[in-house]
Amino acid sequence: MKNIWEIIKLLFPLNRSLTGKGNRETFSIIKKSILPNLEIKKIKSGNKVFDWRVPSEWNIRDAYVKNKFGKKIIDFSKNNLHVVSYSAPFKGKIGKEELLNHIHVLDEHPDWIPYRTSYYSKEWGFCATKNMISSKEFAGPFEVLIDSEYKKDGQLIWAEAVKRGKLNDEILISTYCCHPSLANDNLSGLVTSLYLFHYLTGIETKYTYRLVIVPETIGAICFLAKSDVKKIIGGMILSCTGGPDKFSIKDSFDKNHWINIAAHKALEKFTGKDYITYPFVPDGSDERQYSSPAFKIVTPSIHKSKYYEFTEYHTSADNLNFISEDSLLQSVELHKLWINYIESYKLDHKKNNKNKKTLSMTNVTKPSDFCIPKRKELACEYQLGKRDLYPSIGGSINQSAHLENIAGSDKRIFKLKNKIQVTGHHLEAFCWLMHLADGNNSNYKISEKSGIGLKIINEAIALFHQKNLIVLK
């Protein structure tokens, strides 16, 4: 088996996305080099999975921008971040003003390329350094090419491997594979999960372990829609495990769950209690899907330079110089320790709260705006983009390096027919609403648990009700 840094260098250049050639190449390398029993799962484009449809398969052959001198000043072949992932095809000769409408840059870091996506909007676009578009070489007219295609008869793939234990109860090890040439987010988590699972295959375990490698969000939704997940009793998300910062944990929605407690015990022993704890919020990675009301699978995550928390996040600066082999190996060892605590934990995890009675509001004086929202579909998050409740260009939400022109800051709003202006605070409220609107939490309780003001929560509920996503009790 190749060492961890060799695998990192093999996989880093590949242009991974939700679908396409880069994902197939990635899984092929994994099967050949690390996990020969990796099973590739497929689902056809257009298939319905809960509230979503599997997108058309996207592939790209070439993309560039040539200036008036015929020089390529933006070149996909040199860095695959140069093209917005899932960009629509385009070919033509255009002027400077029009081209600038299709280029994303970072004002704060003029020599970095941002990472942006347009998975469901079919827009075309490039990402470039601010220094390039400010230079004398950025002179038009420009010859522009994006040689990409959408295959409606294509497919989305993900990968799974199972290590049988003495019990049928499963521990989920989930990671995501959809980011092109971003080292910490999330090539590091992908590779860490591979070496962790390889370790598991060589030892006897009490629990059965299921490795799942998915394109983020839609891949996890496909896995949940097409799999029998009743045996899964908890798990972990492996994301951002190779950075230079100290270890951290994002707690699960139930921080008192035995798997969450086992993670803290591992961190305390491995770091001498020198680590960061981030509270659960229903955004970030695929914990959003696993923790949705239909599944409630506990999946905390341990990081080394957590997403959102490092300036290089979602930029070309998240490269092989940002991560290190030592950080990756430390993460593998820490996750092994976490597994050992999971294997030896004595708590009766079979007990659950399904029969736990909730507080009855029958005899309580309720405010006039009191309501209990319940989602019409309890599995996974809703696809908000198709309802004009989410930005069409992704990649910049909660990116500390760049808060211009994103819905994650209040500098941009969406104007809807009902006059409510949707800000970044509303996007946060939508996430909490999708997580907590199971028919047991009132608007007041959702406000309290999320820390979001009642006015924003009520507006989010109104928007969801208008879009026919919830009923009110």
MIFISE-218244 format. One record per residue (C-alpha): x, y, z; residue number from 1. Coordinates in pm, whole numbers, plus 50000, padded with zeros to 5 digits. Each point is the difference from the previous one (the first is absolute). Layout:
// residues N
+-------+-------+-------+-----+
|     x |     y |     z |   i |
+-------+-------+-------+-----+
|     X |     Y |     Z | NUM |
...
+-------+-------+-------+-----+
// end
This chain:
// residues 473
+-------+-------+-------+-----+
|     x |     y |     z |   i |
+-------+-------+-------+-----+
| 50000 | 50000 | 50000 |   1 |
| 50127 | 50346 | 49912 |   2 |
| 50077 | 50239 | 50284 |   3 |
| 49751 | 50272 | 50083 |   4 |
| 50187 | 50286 | 49833 |   5 |
| 50041 | 49806 | 49675 |   6 |
| 49622 | 49952 | 49986 |   7 |
| 49943 | 50367 | 50075 |   8 |
| 50224 | 50100 | 49709 |   9 |
| 49829 | 49752 | 49767 |  10 |
| 49649 | 50122 | 50081 |  11 |
| 50058 | 50376 | 50037 |  12 |
| 50007 | 50095 | 49628 |  13 |
| 49676 | 49818 | 49910 |  14 |
| 49699 | 50215 | 49915 |  15 |
| 49740 | 49855 | 50237 |  16 |
| 49646 | 50135 | 50011 |  17 |
| 49652 | 49864 | 50069 |  18 |
| 50037 | 49764 | 49706 |  19 |
| 50232 | 49924 | 49712 |  20 |
| 50337 | 49869 | 49893 |  21 |
| 50201 | 50133 | 50296 |  22 |
| 49787 | 49806 | 50248 |  23 |
| 50041 | 49677 | 49801 |  24 |
| 50376 | 50049 | 49982 |  25 |
| 50013 | 50064 | 50374 |  26 |
| 49814 | 49680 | 50087 |  27 |
| 50211 | 49803 | 49753 |  28 |
| 50319 | 50111 | 50175 |  29 |
| 49854 | 49918 | 50342 |  30 |
| 49900 | 49648 | 49891 |  31 |
| 50340 | 49935 | 49846 |  32 |
| 50215 | 50151 | 50274 |  33 |
| 49817 | 49964 | 50334 |  34 |
| 49659 | 49831 | 50012 |  35 |
| 49951 | 49733 | 49731 |  36 |
| 49661 | 49909 | 50150 |  37 |
| 49862 | 50350 | 49943 |  38 |
| 49655 | 49973 | 49839 |  39 |
| 49887 | 50267 | 49755 |  40 |
| 49631 | 50089 | 50025 |  41 |
| 49817 | 50175 | 49718 |  42 |
| 49678 | 50192 | 49953 |  43 |
| 49871 | 50141 | 49672 |  44 |
| 49973 | 50371 | 49935 |  45 |
| 49643 | 50121 | 50039 |  46 |
| 49905 | 49749 | 50270 |  47 |
| 49803 | 50149 | 50289 |  48 |
| 50158 | 49969 | 50345 |  49 |
| 49776 | 50150 | 50269 |  50 |
| 49960 | 50369 | 49907 |  51 |
| 50286 | 49993 | 49748 |  52 |
| 50072 | 49871 | 49652 |  53 |
| 50336 | 49856 | 49906 |  54 |
| 50168 | 50259 | 49775 |  55 |
| 50117 | 49939 | 49648 |  56 |
| 50353 | 49864 | 49982 |  57 |
| 50251 | 50279 | 49938 |  58 |
| 50333 | 49967 | 49822 |  59 |
| 50245 | 50257 | 49874 |  60 |
| 50276 | 49958 | 49744 |  61 |
| 50158 | 50344 | 49983 |  62 |
| 49945 | 50364 | 50092 |  63 |
| 50195 | 50321 | 49959 |  64 |
| 49992 | 50375 | 49944 |  65 |
| 50234 | 50146 | 49738 |  66 |
| 50074 | 50372 | 49994 |  67 |
| 50024 | 50215 | 49689 |  68 |
| 50360 | 49886 | 49951 |  69 |
| 49892 | 49636 | 49987 |  70 |
| 50154 | 49915 | 50337 |  71 |
| 49814 | 49771 | 50239 |  72 |
| 49959 | 50206 | 50316 |  73 |
| 49755 | 49759 | 50168 |  74 |
| 50066 | 49632 | 49933 |  75 |
| 49806 | 49703 | 50141 |  76 |
| 50286 | 49767 | 49910 |  77 |
| 50227 | 50182 | 50248 |  78 |
| 49753 | 50011 | 50290 |  79 |
| 49655 | 49839 | 49996 |  80 |
| 49872 | 50261 | 50247 |  81 |
| 50009 | 50246 | 49710 |  82 |
| 49659 | 49876 | 49880 |  83 |
| 49683 | 50022 | 50208 |  84 |
| 49916 | 49638 | 50078 |  85 |
| 49703 | 49886 | 49790 |  86 |
| 50042 | 50300 | 49773 |  87 |
| 49787 | 50004 | 49688 |  88 |
| 50185 | 49982 | 49667 |  89 |
| 50087 | 50325 | 49824 |  90 |
| 50194 | 50106 | 49695 |  91 |
| 50034 | 50349 | 49862 |  92 |
| 50185 | 50328 | 49968 |  93 |
| 49891 | 50255 | 50260 |  94 |
| 50103 | 50330 | 50151 |  95 |
| 50145 | 50080 | 50339 |  96 |
| 49678 | 50115 | 50165 |  97 |
| 49809 | 49686 | 49904 |  98 |
| 50285 | 49770 | 50102 |  99 |
| 50029 | 50162 | 50342 | 100 |
| 49637 | 49905 | 50067 | 101 |
| 50111 | 49636 | 49980 | 102 |
| 50322 | 50012 | 50203 | 103 |
| 50030 | 49949 | 50378 | 104 |
| 50296 | 50142 | 50191 | 105 |
| 50112 | 50063 | 50359 | 106 |
| 50063 | 50365 | 50074 | 107 |
| 50166 | 49926 | 50336 | 108 |
| 50244 | 49747 | 49853 | 109 |
| 50080 | 50118 | 49648 | 110 |
| 50236 | 49713 | 49914 | 111 |
| 49756 | 49722 | 50099 | 112 |
| 49739 | 49832 | 49780 | 113 |
| 49658 | 49948 | 50165 | 114 |
| 49802 | 49676 | 49974 | 115 |
| 49645 | 50044 | 49874 | 116 |
| 49721 | 49768 | 49881 | 117 |
| 49680 | 50028 | 49796 | 118 |
| 49863 | 49650 | 50046 | 119 |
| 49636 | 50070 | 49929 | 120 |
| 49991 | 50334 | 49817 | 121 |
| 50188 | 49919 | 49675 | 122 |
| 50191 | 50326 | 49993 | 123 |
| 50342 | 50029 | 49841 | 124 |
| 50292 | 50155 | 50179 | 125 |
| 50367 | 50017 | 50092 | 126 |
| 50196 | 50062 | 50317 | 127 |
| 50323 | 50199 | 49986 | 128 |
| 50243 | 50199 | 50208 | 129 |
| 49923 | 50366 | 50056 | 130 |
| 50356 | 50077 | 49890 | 131 |
| 49932 | 49848 | 49657 | 132 |
| 49689 | 50202 | 49926 | 133 |
| 50176 | 50314 | 50127 | 134 |
| 50305 | 49946 | 49779 | 135 |
| 50082 | 50132 | 49655 | 136 |
| 49957 | 49649 | 49861 | 137 |
| 49628 | 50019 | 50069 | 138 |
| 49935 | 50172 | 49669 | 139 |
| 49716 | 49920 | 49764 | 140 |
| 49826 | 49904 | 49794 | 141 |
| 50027 | 49651 | 50146 | 142 |
| 49969 | 49656 | 49846 | 143 |
| 49808 | 49788 | 50252 | 144 |
| 49950 | 49623 | 50005 | 145 |
| 49837 | 49769 | 50252 | 146 |
| 49982 | 49658 | 49837 | 147 |
| 49765 | 49827 | 50244 | 148 |
| 49687 | 49789 | 49967 | 149 |
| 49701 | 49874 | 50198 | 150 |
| 49887 | 49640 | 49949 | 151 |
| 49636 | 49954 | 50089 | 152 |
| 50050 | 49623 | 49963 | 153 |
| 50308 | 50008 | 50225 | 154 |
| 50040 | 49889 | 50357 | 155 |
| 50116 | 50098 | 50345 | 156 |
| 50235 | 49758 | 50174 | 157 |
| 50108 | 49949 | 50357 | 158 |
| 50210 | 49733 | 50169 | 159 |
| 49947 | 49772 | 50300 | 160 |
| 50197 | 49736 | 50185 | 161 |
| 49886 | 49787 | 50295 | 162 |
| 50209 | 49844 | 50276 | 163 |
| 49790 | 49739 | 50180 | 164 |
| 50014 | 49982 | 50377 | 165 |
| 49851 | 49769 | 50260 | 166 |
| 49684 | 50211 | 50006 | 167 |
| 49782 | 50114 | 49711 | 168 |
| 49980 | 50348 | 50155 | 169 |
| 50184 | 50234 | 49765 | 170 |
| 50229 | 50297 | 50060 | 171 |
| 49998 | 50238 | 49703 | 172 |
| 50328 | 50150 | 49875 | 173 |
| 49895 | 50266 | 49750 | 174 |
| 50211 | 50233 | 49789 | 175 |
| 49953 | 50202 | 49682 | 176 |
| 50183 | 49999 | 49669 | 177 |
| 49856 | 50287 | 49793 | 178 |
| 50263 | 50273 | 50042 | 179 |
| 50259 | 50054 | 49723 | 180 |
| 50359 | 50065 | 50111 | 181 |
| 49915 | 50120 | 50350 | 182 |
| 50241 | 49826 | 50235 | 183 |
| 49854 | 50044 | 50347 | 184 |
| 49639 | 50030 | 49887 | 185 |
| 49969 | 49719 | 49935 | 186 |
| 50271 | 49783 | 49850 | 187 |
| 50142 | 49971 | 50353 | 188 |
| 49678 | 49857 | 50145 | 189 |
| 49960 | 49761 | 49708 | 190 |
| 50351 | 49859 | 50034 | 191 |
| 49984 | 49987 | 50381 | 192 |
| 49682 | 49793 | 49975 | 193 |
| 50170 | 49757 | 49760 | 194 |
| 50291 | 49933 | 50233 | 195 |
| 49768 | 49978 | 50300 | 196 |
| 49786 | 49743 | 49821 | 197 |
| 50306 | 49807 | 49884 | 198 |
| 50101 | 49978 | 50368 | 199 |
| 49655 | 49867 | 50089 | 200 |
| 50024 | 49722 | 49743 | 201 |
| 50299 | 49860 | 50187 | 202 |
| 49847 | 49976 | 50348 | 203 |
| 49709 | 49819 | 50160 | 204 |
| 49715 | 50234 | 50090 | 205 |
| 49682 | 49984 | 50200 | 206 |
| 49810 | 50228 | 49764 | 207 |
| 49962 | 49991 | 49624 | 208 |
| 50152 | 50304 | 49828 | 209 |
| 49870 | 50150 | 49676 | 210 |
| 50218 | 50240 | 49804 | 211 |
| 49802 | 50232 | 49773 | 212 |
| 50172 | 50237 | 49754 | 213 |
| 49750 | 50236 | 49840 | 214 |
| 49980 | 50326 | 49813 | 215 |
| 49888 | 50234 | 50277 | 216 |
| 49628 | 50061 | 50060 | 217 |
| 49846 | 49831 | 49694 | 218 |
| 50220 | 49691 | 50042 | 219 |
| 49908 | 49959 | 50367 | 220 |
| 49634 | 50046 | 49905 | 221 |
| 50032 | 49728 | 49734 | 222 |
| 50166 | 49766 | 50250 | 223 |
| 49725 | 50055 | 50256 | 224 |
| 49725 | 49963 | 49739 | 225 |
| 50135 | 49678 | 49850 | 226 |
| 50139 | 49819 | 50306 | 227 |
| 49867 | 49818 | 50304 | 228 |
| 50139 | 50225 | 50273 | 229 |
| 49803 | 49857 | 50291 | 230 |
| 50309 | 49814 | 50125 | 231 |
| 50204 | 50321 | 50027 | 232 |
| 50021 | 50097 | 50368 | 233 |
| 50233 | 50297 | 49955 | 234 |
| 50309 | 50108 | 49818 | 235 |
| 50247 | 50269 | 49905 | 236 |
| 50065 | 50248 | 49720 | 237 |
| 50362 | 50027 | 49886 | 238 |
| 50066 | 50350 | 49871 | 239 |
| 50299 | 50235 | 50009 | 240 |
| 50251 | 49781 | 50183 | 241 |
| 50334 | 50115 | 49859 | 242 |
| 50044 | 50366 | 50093 | 243 |
| 50256 | 50172 | 50227 | 244 |
| 49764 | 50105 | 50280 | 245 |
| 49917 | 49817 | 50322 | 246 |
| 49742 | 49724 | 50005 | 247 |
| 49635 | 50085 | 50041 | 248 |
| 49666 | 49825 | 50018 | 249 |
| 49661 | 50101 | 49872 | 250 |
| 49755 | 49840 | 50241 | 251 |
| 49704 | 49801 | 49877 | 252 |
| 49646 | 50125 | 50060 | 253 |
| 50004 | 49781 | 50312 | 254 |
| 50325 | 50083 | 50177 | 255 |
| 49916 | 49747 | 50273 | 256 |
| 49984 | 49711 | 49755 | 257 |
| 50258 | 49729 | 50075 | 258 |
| 50174 | 50041 | 49663 | 259 |
| 50037 | 50373 | 50062 | 260 |
| 50134 | 49929 | 50351 | 261 |
| 50244 | 49744 | 49855 | 262 |
| 50131 | 50265 | 49758 | 263 |
| 50070 | 50241 | 50285 | 264 |
| 50176 | 49727 | 50198 | 265 |
| 50225 | 49929 | 49700 | 266 |
| 50075 | 50370 | 49955 | 267 |
| 50075 | 50050 | 50369 | 268 |
| 50248 | 49713 | 50003 | 269 |
| 50162 | 50079 | 49664 | 270 |
| 50036 | 50377 | 50049 | 271 |
| 50028 | 50027 | 50378 | 272 |
| 49663 | 50181 | 49995 | 273 |
| 50141 | 50267 | 49767 | 274 |
| 49732 | 50012 | 49732 | 275 |
| 49709 | 50216 | 49884 | 276 |
| 49632 | 49908 | 50033 | 277 |
| 49751 | 50139 | 49750 | 278 |
| 49631 | 49961 | 50085 | 279 |
| 49767 | 49825 | 49761 | 280 |
| 49836 | 50208 | 49730 | 281 |
| 49805 | 49839 | 49715 | 282 |
| 50230 | 50115 | 49723 | 283 |
| 50352 | 49914 | 49893 | 284 |
| 50024 | 49650 | 49860 | 285 |
| 49774 | 49695 | 49971 | 286 |
| 49902 | 50000 | 50365 | 287 |
| 49718 | 50217 | 49863 | 288 |
| 49858 | 49696 | 49823 | 289 |
| 50079 | 49734 | 50262 | 290 |
| 49852 | 50208 | 50282 | 291 |
| 49678 | 50088 | 49818 | 292 |
| 49676 | 49901 | 50180 | 293 |
| 49950 | 49678 | 49803 | 294 |
| 50339 | 49855 | 50100 | 295 |
| 50149 | 50176 | 50305 | 296 |
| 50338 | 49830 | 49953 | 297 |
| 50260 | 50146 | 50235 | 298 |
| 50312 | 50094 | 49798 | 299 |
| 50251 | 50228 | 50177 | 300 |
| 50318 | 50092 | 49814 | 301 |
| 50361 | 50053 | 50105 | 302 |
| 50205 | 50247 | 49797 | 303 |
| 50345 | 50146 | 49965 | 304 |
| 49926 | 50349 | 49864 | 305 |
| 49619 | 49984 | 49977 | 306 |
| 49813 | 50124 | 49694 | 307 |
| 49893 | 50367 | 50028 | 308 |
| 50273 | 50054 | 50263 | 309 |
| 50311 | 50039 | 49781 | 310 |
| 50054 | 50289 | 49760 | 311 |
| 50111 | 49773 | 49716 | 312 |
| 49660 | 49823 | 50000 | 313 |
| 49849 | 49957 | 49651 | 314 |
| 50296 | 50163 | 49827 | 315 |
| 50308 | 49891 | 49805 | 316 |
| 50202 | 50062 | 50319 | 317 |
| 49846 | 49679 | 50141 | 318 |
| 50269 | 49806 | 49817 | 319 |
| 50265 | 49740 | 50080 | 320 |
| 50207 | 50265 | 50177 | 321 |
| 49716 | 50069 | 50245 | 322 |
| 49965 | 49640 | 50121 | 323 |
| 50275 | 49768 | 50118 | 324 |
| 50069 | 49629 | 50017 | 325 |
| 50056 | 50030 | 50375 | 326 |
| 49655 | 50156 | 50055 | 327 |
| 49836 | 49726 | 49794 | 328 |
| 50176 | 49724 | 50191 | 329 |
| 49904 | 50163 | 50330 | 330 |
| 49637 | 50007 | 49887 | 331 |
| 50010 | 49633 | 49905 | 332 |
| 50139 | 49911 | 50344 | 333 |
| 49745 | 50215 | 50181 | 334 |
| 49713 | 49840 | 49808 | 335 |
| 50141 | 49655 | 50082 | 336 |
| 49989 | 50098 | 50367 | 337 |
| 49640 | 50119 | 49956 | 338 |
| 49914 | 49660 | 49848 | 339 |
| 50163 | 49826 | 50297 | 340 |
| 49780 | 50199 | 50241 | 341 |
| 49693 | 49921 | 49790 | 342 |
| 50087 | 49630 | 50010 | 343 |
| 50047 | 49998 | 50377 | 344 |
| 49722 | 50238 | 50106 | 345 |
| 49775 | 49849 | 50267 | 346 |
| 49697 | 50229 | 49972 | 347 |
| 49675 | 49827 | 49901 | 348 |
| 49965 | 50182 | 49672 | 349 |
| 49691 | 49798 | 49911 | 350 |
| 49794 | 50233 | 50214 | 351 |
| 49847 | 50285 | 49808 | 352 |
| 49758 | 50280 | 50045 | 353 |
| 49728 | 49881 | 49763 | 354 |
| 49755 | 49946 | 50288 | 355 |
| 50102 | 50311 | 50186 | 356 |
| 49702 | 50223 | 50070 | 357 |
| 50016 | 50359 | 49892 | 358 |
| 49858 | 50291 | 50194 | 359 |
| 49634 | 50048 | 49928 | 360 |
| 49901 | 50357 | 49922 | 361 |
| 49629 | 49934 | 50053 | 362 |
| 49974 | 50188 | 50327 | 363 |
| 50271 | 50255 | 49932 | 364 |
| 49913 | 50353 | 49900 | 365 |
| 50142 | 50039 | 49651 | 366 |
| 50105 | 50324 | 49831 | 367 |
| 49784 | 50102 | 49707 | 368 |
| 50275 | 49913 | 49750 | 369 |
| 50068 | 49656 | 50152 | 370 |
| 50017 | 49715 | 49748 | 371 |
| 50152 | 49656 | 49958 | 372 |
| 50133 | 49948 | 49646 | 373 |
| 50036 | 49650 | 49857 | 374 |
| 50179 | 49914 | 49678 | 375 |
| 49795 | 49823 | 49734 | 376 |
| 50309 | 49798 | 49906 | 377 |
| 50214 | 49902 | 50300 | 378 |
| 50297 | 49848 | 49815 | 379 |
| 50307 | 50213 | 49927 | 380 |
| 49995 | 50369 | 49921 | 381 |
| 49773 | 50159 | 49744 | 382 |
| 50142 | 50116 | 49670 | 383 |
| 49962 | 50370 | 50066 | 384 |
| 50166 | 50125 | 49682 | 385 |
| 49713 | 49892 | 49777 | 386 |
| 49769 | 50203 | 50226 | 387 |
| 50212 | 50316 | 49981 | 388 |
| 50102 | 49965 | 50364 | 389 |
| 50372 | 49935 | 49940 | 390 |
| 50268 | 50171 | 49786 | 391 |
| 50066 | 49857 | 49655 | 392 |
| 50379 | 50023 | 50034 | 393 |
| 50146 | 49787 | 50278 | 394 |
| 50335 | 49980 | 50171 | 395 |
| 50008 | 50335 | 50178 | 396 |
| 49749 | 49940 | 50280 | 397 |
| 50172 | 50055 | 50335 | 398 |
| 50334 | 50049 | 49827 | 399 |
| 50186 | 50225 | 50240 | 400 |
| 50243 | 50092 | 49725 | 401 |
| 49731 | 50168 | 49792 | 402 |
| 49669 | 50148 | 50103 | 403 |
| 49917 | 50197 | 49688 | 404 |
| 49694 | 49909 | 49793 | 405 |
| 49896 | 49698 | 50204 | 406 |
| 49682 | 49913 | 50179 | 407 |
| 50203 | 49909 | 50308 | 408 |
| 50041 | 50368 | 50077 | 409 |
| 49740 | 50271 | 50024 | 410 |
| 50162 | 50183 | 49708 | 411 |
| 49785 | 49805 | 49758 | 412 |
| 49629 | 49923 | 50027 | 413 |
| 49744 | 49812 | 49794 | 414 |
| 49676 | 50184 | 49929 | 415 |
| 49698 | 49773 | 49992 | 416 |
| 49644 | 50065 | 49888 | 417 |
| 49874 | 50026 | 50354 | 418 |
| 50242 | 50288 | 50074 | 419 |
| 50207 | 49808 | 50258 | 420 |
| 50366 | 50069 | 49934 | 421 |
| 50198 | 49682 | 50056 | 422 |
| 50337 | 50060 | 50166 | 423 |
| 50273 | 49775 | 50130 | 424 |
| 49811 | 49984 | 50330 | 425 |
| 49703 | 49850 | 49817 | 426 |
| 50225 | 49737 | 49841 | 427 |
| 50113 | 49901 | 50349 | 428 |
| 49637 | 49990 | 50112 | 429 |
| 49909 | 49776 | 49704 | 430 |
| 50266 | 49749 | 50111 | 431 |
| 49869 | 49996 | 50356 | 432 |
| 49642 | 49975 | 49880 | 433 |
| 50083 | 49697 | 49783 | 434 |
| 50175 | 49843 | 50299 | 435 |
| 49741 | 50073 | 50270 | 436 |
| 49661 | 50024 | 49826 | 437 |
| 49896 | 49645 | 50087 | 438 |
| 49669 | 50093 | 50163 | 439 |
| 50146 | 50008 | 50352 | 440 |
| 50162 | 50344 | 50007 | 441 |
| 49815 | 50331 | 50003 | 442 |
| 50127 | 50312 | 49830 | 443 |
| 50104 | 50125 | 50344 | 444 |
| 50195 | 49681 | 50069 | 445 |
| 50170 | 50014 | 49660 | 446 |
| 50104 | 50359 | 50071 | 447 |
| 50137 | 49899 | 50339 | 448 |
| 50193 | 49696 | 49875 | 449 |
| 50145 | 50181 | 49699 | 450 |
| 50075 | 50332 | 50165 | 451 |
| 49830 | 50175 | 49708 | 452 |
| 49751 | 50277 | 50075 | 453 |
| 49632 | 49908 | 49995 | 454 |
| 49926 | 50254 | 49725 | 455 |
| 50240 | 49826 | 49759 | 456 |
| 49872 | 49655 | 50101 | 457 |
| 49640 | 50109 | 49942 | 458 |
| 50091 | 50143 | 49660 | 459 |
| 50179 | 49675 | 49909 | 460 |
| 49690 | 49805 | 50106 | 461 |
| 49782 | 50232 | 49790 | 462 |
| 50221 | 49946 | 49695 | 463 |
| 50002 | 49622 | 50047 | 464 |
| 49622 | 50003 | 50042 | 465 |
| 49962 | 50212 | 49688 | 466 |
| 50213 | 49748 | 49807 | 467 |
| 49784 | 49714 | 50134 | 468 |
| 50288 | 49841 | 50188 | 469 |
| 49844 | 49990 | 50347 | 470 |
| 49665 | 49978 | 50175 | 471 |
| 49919 | 50193 | 50317 | 472 |
| 49853 | 49846 | 50311 | 473 |
+-------+-------+-------+-----+
// end
